[in-house]
């Protein structure tokens, strides 16, 4: 627990010390989040089980072919075509951009569902596009991955590195991920990109405990030592996305908190059902107790709670831009 708090504080202090840390926008249209970091993603196949969303989905206004621009000086790490989930995927290394989790220089940035990669306006773009075309000709619809030496294909900030698309069997949009150089940690892209503030509506709809649903109508929520507690919450922009943070307070003490700041790729990406229950990619029930040790669960202090008599409680839900909304209720333990 203390390690998570220290990591979070380091991120905050780093941003304050370094000042404006946002990278250049990856597309030349206002950034609009259509899928949030850490959202629930449904089971599709044995190769793609239910999982936390690994990055941000950005609107391309329902169209393909938007220029995808390098947010900083970078070089190409890998190119994948015909991935069943990502479609065409490009991985860039941004060597001078700070990794806030590990306190080191260098991050990886992934763009996916691309229509094509490279273009003819820069030397790096021409090299990459030629390789992309050659791979398409040779492998057609087959999966293939090409890896590159550091600096072999380089881009300056603002260069066109790809064009947005709908590959991977999705509607047109740009999927973007931020990872550390070892690809062990996934970081919220909101640490690196300035998403314009939106007029959001935060919805805290219901609680569920012991198989019963409560609607914040003055009822006392009854739990047992073994019954789960969950809240239905979401953020309405033009569409629904998941919250950034969900906090449970009992008698003004923070008891449980979920914060989608970062999580570990290999060990945690498929453990989505320890945070969500009965959810869809646009409607979310968040568990508020009994989760295993996960990076996104930043506070779990249920052991310190005495619910032998009814207690005042509240749930606070926060969106990506720091706006919050709360609901109060009464909770008690029934044995």
Secondary structure, 3 states (H helix, E strand, C coil): CHHHHHHHHHHHHHHHHHCCCCCCCCCCCCCCEEECCCCEECCCECCECCEECCCEEEECCCCCCCEEECCCCEEEEEEEEEECCCEEEEEEEEEEEEECCCCEEEEEEEEECEEEECCCCCHHHHHHHHHHHHHHHHHCCCCEEEECCCCCCEECCCCEEEEEECCCCCCCEEEEEEEECCCCEEECHHHCCCCCCCCCEEEEEEEEECCEEECCCCCEEEECCCCCEEEEEEEECCCEECCCEEEEEECCEEEEEEECCEEEHHHHCCCHHHCECCCECCECEEECCCCCCCCCEEEECHHHCCCCCCEEEEEEEECCCCCEEEEEEEEEECC
